[in-house]
């Protein structure tokens, strides 16, 4: 009789330890530890936000480019024209202006880009065109397809042009100062002044 209970006890204890290793195996079934691998999806999640980031950069670049034209537009109208001085006597100022115009046209400037102002004797072209009447004379100015020559007394009536050439070929000091001031306002990119450097510098300092 005592043997019988001992055997089942032995079998139970044997089964117990066997069961425990089996259960221990199931416990280490941290094989679901591949479960932490799903943390990998979190990694792609990181690139995910990174991808939207580049488009944001593109938009910022676009915004930057859009902002650039904004300031560039005022910049075009804000800067003062460059001033170039060509030394010449009052008698040779008109010839110097003519040479300057020829160089401008040879360099690719369109004739309609150039306005020439004289402070003394009118340019022969202006004298000739005015002989047909002021209406015809100013109509050619409005057409804007050729170099236009104007006397300092009426230069303020002329429109703006990219290049203005002033021939200081005589005239009163105040008229020269007025002509240079008007020319500076009319010139979009370049102001060329032909005449006596000392006189021009004194006038430029006061009038421009």
ABEGO torsion letter per residue (X at the ends): XAAAAAAAAAAAAAAAAAAAAAAAAAAAAAAAAAAAAAAAAAAAAAAAAAAAAAAAAAAAAAAAAAAAAAAAAAAAAABBBBBBBBBBBAAAAAAAAAAAAAAAAAAGBBAAABBBBBABBBBAAAAAAAAAEAAAAAAAAAAGABBBBBBAAAAAABBBBABBBBBBAEEBAAAAAAAAAAAAAABAABBBBBEBAAAAAAAAAAAX
